[in-house]
Amino acid sequence: MRKYKLKLASSFLILSLVFVQMFSVIAAAQSTPNIIPVMTSSTSPSGIITQSSAYDWPRYQPYNAFDGKTEVNADWGTTEFQNAWLAYEFPTKKTVTSYAIACGQSTALCPESWRFEAYDGTSWVTLDSKSGYKGSYWVEKLYQLQTFSITNTDQYIKYRIFIVQNTGGNNNTVNIDLNEFQMYETSIQTPASPINLTAVGGDTKVDLNWSVTSGASSYNVKRSTIAGGPYTTIATNVTGTSYTDTSVTNGTTYYYVITAVNSSGESGNSNETSATPQAPAQSGRAILVITLLNGVEKEYDLSKTEVDVFINWYNARATGTGSITYAIDKHNNNKGPFKARKDYILFDKILTFEVNEYDSN
């Protein structure tokens, strides 16, 4: 049998005070972002309610604690057991960051000590633990939602309140009356576009760096060979603020943007930046001698880097790509009033060439 610790006169006094406050409380409760739907049974309209026990009167059925009402005759109650718990299983996983409870009818039937827990598929994980909420705490809060924030970033499909002791309990028994049990998620906004993206070209690589974006859980890296795009995503789920692109070719200019990502979606593009990877300059020099089909020899004193670029052009042209002509700077052979003099060599006029390296020092 359910126990009522208050005398009849005091019960009427408390109930009279409660009814004055009740309608404004109900209106406030309906406007909260409760992620549990208004339940009309233990499985309707969605989710699954389970409980340790329920008092045998129809008014104490567990779904009453999920009906969105903090009023008389809209509660879940238990008989005297060593513990009492009420759980709700969502259709999909949720990241609950706060919860609220309301008790009514009597301060003796309110929770004094409890745990808010989540089920990880194997066991119950305690997300919050409360104690010392005696009847004096509840006396002016009957039928009012009391909200408790928790630190939780994980997703679970099932949560519950595990009541260790009610205010009027004794001998480690729990006799509870819970009017409402709600849960909430923190609204997560799509992150802003990243800023301060920079790119530095190296030997067959480009190093990217950017500033931390608030609210981002990861970043996507996008690339194009055309300024302004369109861009191709080359990396996803980058968790730091730097990335090295190694799928590049020396001498080609690449354009980059990045986006920030979290559970709400993807941001817009960052500022665009570009870089051209290059092989490191070489200090050595070489005499390049090109023999043409007509027997004429052309001799050039060049840096080793210039010779390598010529060889790369020659090899590319031999496979059918690149320009049919190549311009070679004559450097010290520049004479007279000229700012620069270049020889343009036709690929199909080259018979052979040789490279004679030497130490410039």
RAQUIFEN-V574702 format. One record per residue. RES is the residue in one small letter. OMEGA is omega as a letter, one per 40 degrees, with the letter a starting at -180 (NA if undefined). Layout:
res=[RES	RES]
omega=[OMEGA	OMEGA]
//
This chain:
res=[m	r	k	y	k	l	k	l	a	s	s	f	l	i	l	s	l	v	f	v	q	m	f	s	v	i	a	a	a	q	s	t	p	n	i	i	p	v	m	t	s	s	t	s	p	s	g	i	i	t	q	s	s	a	y	d	w	p	r	y	q	p	y	n	a	f	d	g	k	t	e	v	n	a	d	w	g	t	t	e	f	q	n	a	w	l	a	y	e	f	p	t	k	k	t	v	t	s	y	a	i	a	c	g	q	s	t	a	l	c	p	e	s	w	r	f	e	a	y	d	g	t	s	w	v	t	l	d	s	k	s	g	y	k	g	s	y	w	v	e	k	l	y	q	l	q	t	f	s	i	t	n	t	d	q	y	i	k	y	r	i	f	i	v	q	n	t	g	g	n	n	n	t	v	n	i	d	l	n	e	f	q	m	y	e	t	s	i	q	t	p	a	s	p	i	n	l	t	a	v	g	g	d	t	k	v	d	l	n	w	s	v	t	s	g	a	s	s	y	n	v	k	r	s	t	i	a	g	g	p	y	t	t	i	a	t	n	v	t	g	t	s	y	t	d	t	s	v	t	n	g	t	t	y	y	y	v	i	t	a	v	n	s	s	g	e	s	g	n	s	n	e	t	s	a	t	p	q	a	p	a	q	s	g	r	a	i	l	v	i	t	l	l	n	g	v	e	k	e	y	d	l	s	k	t	e	v	d	v	f	i	n	w	y	n	a	r	a	t	g	t	g	s	i	t	y	a	i	d	k	h	n	n	n	k	g	p	f	k	a	r	k	d	y	i	l	f	d	k	i	l	t	f	e	v	n	e	y	d	s	n]
omega=[a	a	i	a	a	i	a	a	i	i	i	i	a	a	i	i	a	a	i	a	a	a	i	i	i	a	i	a	a	a	a	a	i	a	i	i	i	a	i	i	a	a	a	e	i	a	a	i	i	a	i	i	i	i	a	i	a	a	a	a	a	a	i	i	i	a	i	a	i	a	i	i	i	a	i	a	i	i	a	i	a	i	i	i	i	a	i	i	a	i	i	a	a	i	a	a	i	i	a	i	i	i	a	i	a	i	i	a	i	i	i	i	a	i	i	a	i	a	a	a	i	a	i	a	i	i	a	i	a	i	i	i	a	a	i	i	a	a	i	a	i	i	i	i	i	a	a	i	i	i	a	i	a	i	i	i	a	i	i	i	a	a	a	a	i	a	a	a	i	a	i	i	a	i	a	i	a	a	a	i	a	i	a	i	i	i	a	a	i	a	i	i	i	a	i	i	i	i	i	i	i	i	a	i	i	i	a	i	i	a	i	i	a	i	a	i	i	a	i	i	a	a	i	i	i	i	a	i	e	a	i	i	a	i	i	i	i	a	i	i	i	i	i	i	a	i	a	i	i	i	i	i	a	i	a	i	i	i	i	a	i	a	i	i	a	i	i	a	i	i	i	i	a	i	i	i	a	i	a	i	a	a	a	i	a	i	i	i	a	i	a	a	a	i	i	i	i	a	a	i	a	i	i	i	i	i	a	i	i	a	i	i	a	a	i	i	i	i	i	i	i	a	i	i	i	a	i	i	a	i	a	i	i	a	i	a	a	i	i	i	a	i	i	a	i	a	a	i	a	i	i	i	i	a	i	a	i	i	a	i	NA]
//
